[in-house]
Amino acid sequence: MINLENLRKRTRQLVRWHHQRNYTVAARIRAALPRFHGLNDEQILAQRFILADAQLLLAREAGFDSWATFTSGATEMSQSIPQPHPNPPNEPVLTGAEPQLFVSDIGAACAFFEQQLGFTVVFSHGEPPFYGQVRRDSVRLNLRHVDDPVFTGAVREDDQLLSASITVEQVKALYTEYVAADVEFHQTLKRQPWGANQFVVRDPDGNLILFGGQ
């Protein structure tokens, strides 16, 4: 189900990235908006880019010709999906999960997630930092400093040991964004037999993070 509030946050984020001259967004703008065709990344980031442009970009990436048709279609989809019955009073409800990644340098890890994966640093704690958290949309990852490797040898890659698995709307668009940012992939985008499209990113400490969606 498409969350309209999440879409609005993503449009504001695209505008912010453009204003910050974040090159990861330039390829997406060039591919989706005709007036930017033929421009290189630097030229795109020098152009005026407003909220309406970001809205059209997301709509085009989702296969719609305008923001209005995109949001209208998202609303219809949301209304057509049966809603779960509310939980009985006093029954516990799980509301989220925060995977913990073990890293050798909190500052370097935060910089990687912020500059290459589009996350925002929520906090880092300690002097020097030994714990931190990064966030993108509704996903939070906790970062914990360790001096020694948690896994020995090549067992992590040989056995495909994931540190986190993240569900994504428009996973192909995110993959394109990460390709433009020269992110290191453990596995490039691949369609699985069960229908999901997935790719795996390797962070500087070797943590394997899976991103997947339909």
C-alpha positions in Angstrom: 0.0 0.0 0.0 1.3 3.4 -0.9 1.5 5.9 1.9 0.7 9.4 0.7 2.4 11.1 3.6 5.5 9.1 2.9 5.4 10.3 -0.7 5.2 13.9 0.4 8.2 13.4 2.6 10.1 11.9 -0.4 9.4 14.9 -2.6 10.7 17.3 0.1 13.7 15.1 0.4 14.4 15.2 -3.3 14.2 19.0 -3.3 16.6 19.1 -0.3 19.1 16.8 -1.9 19.0 19.0 -5.1 19.6 22.1 -3.1 22.5 20.4 -1.2 24.0 19.4 -4.6 23.7 15.7 -3.8 24.8 14.0 -7.0 22.8 10.9 -6.2 19.6 12.5 -7.3 20.8 14.0 -10.6 20.5 10.7 -12.6 16.9 10.3 -11.5 16.0 13.8 -12.5 17.6 13.4 -15.9 15.8 10.1 -16.5 12.4 11.3 -15.4 12.1 14.9 -16.5 12.4 15.8 -20.2 13.7 19.4 -19.6 16.8 17.9 -18.0 17.6 15.4 -20.7 21.0 16.0 -22.2 22.4 17.8 -19.1 25.2 16.4 -17.0 24.9 16.0 -13.3 26.6 19.4 -12.5 24.3 21.2 -14.9 21.2 19.5 -13.5 22.1 20.6 -9.9 22.6 24.1 -11.1 19.1 24.3 -12.5 16.0 25.4 -10.6 14.3 22.4 -9.1 11.1 22.9 -7.1 8.5 20.7 -5.2 6.4 20.3 -8.4 9.4 18.9 -10.2 10.0 16.4 -7.4 6.4 15.4 -7.5 6.5 14.8 -11.2 9.7 12.8 -10.8 8.1 10.4 -8.4 5.0 10.1 -10.5 7.0 9.3 -13.6 9.1 6.7 -11.8 5.9 5.0 -10.7 4.5 5.0 -14.2 2.1 7.9 -14.0 2.1 11.0 -16.2 1.3 13.5 -13.4 1.4 13.9 -9.6 -2.4 14.2 -9.5 -2.9 10.8 -11.3 -0.2 9.2 -9.1 -1.8 10.3 -5.8 -5.3 9.5 -7.1 -4.2 6.0 -8.0 -2.4 5.6 -4.7 -5.6 6.6 -2.8 -7.7 4.1 -4.8 -5.2 1.4 -4.1 -5.2 2.2 -0.4 -9.0 2.1 -0.3 -9.2 -1.2 -2.1 -7.0 -3.1 0.3 -8.9 -4.6 3.2 -7.9 -3.1 6.5 -7.0 -5.3 9.5 -9.4 -5.5 12.4 -8.2 -3.5 15.4 -6.4 -5.4 18.1 -8.4 -6.2 21.2 -7.8 -3.9 24.2 -4.6 -4.5 26.1 -3.2 -6.9 23.5 0.5 -6.0 22.7 1.2 -4.7 19.2 4.7 -4.7 17.7 5.3 -1.3 16.1 8.8 -1.5 14.6 12.2 -3.0 14.6 15.7 -1.5 14.7 18.5 -3.8 13.4 21.8 -3.2 15.0 24.9 -3.1 12.9 28.4 -3.5 14.3 30.9 -0.9 13.0 34.5 0.0 13.7 34.0 3.8 13.4 30.7 5.4 14.2 31.6 8.7 12.5 32.6 7.0 9.3 29.6 4.7 9.3 27.2 7.7 9.8 28.9 9.5 6.9 28.5 6.4 4.7 24.8 6.0 5.4 24.1 9.8 5.1 26.2 10.6 2.0 25.8 7.4 0.0 22.5 5.7 1.1 20.5 8.9 1.7 19.9 8.3 5.5 19.8 11.0 8.1 21.9 10.8 11.3 19.5 10.8 14.2 22.2 10.8 16.9 25.6 9.6 17.9 26.5 9.1 21.5 29.8 9.1 23.4 33.1 10.8 23.1 34.4 9.3 21.0 31.0 8.0 19.7 30.3 4.3 20.5 26.6 4.2 19.5 24.4 6.0 16.9 21.4 5.7 14.8 20.5 6.6 11.2 17.1 6.9 9.6 15.5 7.0 6.2 11.7 7.4 6.0 10.4 4.9 8.6 13.5 2.7 8.7 16.0 3.1 11.5 19.3 1.3 11.9 21.3 1.4 15.1 25.1 1.5 14.9 27.3 -0.1 17.6 31.1 0.4 17.8 33.2 -2.8 18.2 37.0 -3.0 18.2 37.2 -6.5 16.7 35.4 -8.1 13.8 32.2 -9.8 14.8 32.5 -12.5 12.1 35.7 -14.5 11.4 37.1 -14.9 8.0 34.8 -14.9 5.0 31.9 -16.6 6.8 29.6 -13.6 6.4 29.9 -13.4 2.6 30.1 -17.2 2.1 26.9 -17.8 4.1 25.2 -14.6 2.9 24.7 -13.4 6.5 22.5 -10.3 6.3 22.7 -7.6 9.0 19.4 -6.0 8.0 16.6 -6.5 5.4 14.7 -3.4 4.3 11.4 -3.3 2.4 11.3 -0.6 -0.3 8.6 1.0 -2.4 10.0 1.6 -5.9 13.1 -0.6 -5.3 14.4 -0.1 -8.9 14.5 3.6 -8.4 16.5 3.2 -5.2 18.9 0.9 -7.0 19.4 3.5 -9.7 20.1 6.1 -7.0 22.7 3.9 -5.4 24.3 3.0 -8.7 24.8 6.8 -9.3 26.3 7.2 -5.9 28.9 4.4 -6.6 27.6 2.3 -3.7 29.4 -1.1 -3.3 27.0 -3.9 -4.0 27.3 -7.5 -2.7 24.5 -8.4 -5.1 23.1 -6.3 -7.9 19.4 -5.9 -8.5 17.9 -9.4 -9.1 14.4 -10.7 -9.5 13.9 -13.6 -7.2 11.8 -16.7 -8.1 9.1 -15.6 -5.6 8.7 -12.3 -7.5 10.6 -9.8 -5.3 13.3 -7.5 -6.7 16.3 -7.4 -4.4 19.8 -6.1 -4.1 22.4 -6.2 -1.3 24.7 -3.3 -0.3 27.9 -3.8 1.6 28.9 -1.1 4.0 32.5 -0.1 4.8 32.5 -2.6 7.7 31.2 -5.5 5.6 27.7 -5.4 6.9 25.3 -6.8 4.2 22.0 -4.9 3.9 19.3 -6.2 1.7 16.8 -3.9 0.0 13.8 -5.5 -1.6 10.3 -4.9 -3.0 7.9 -5.8 -5.7 
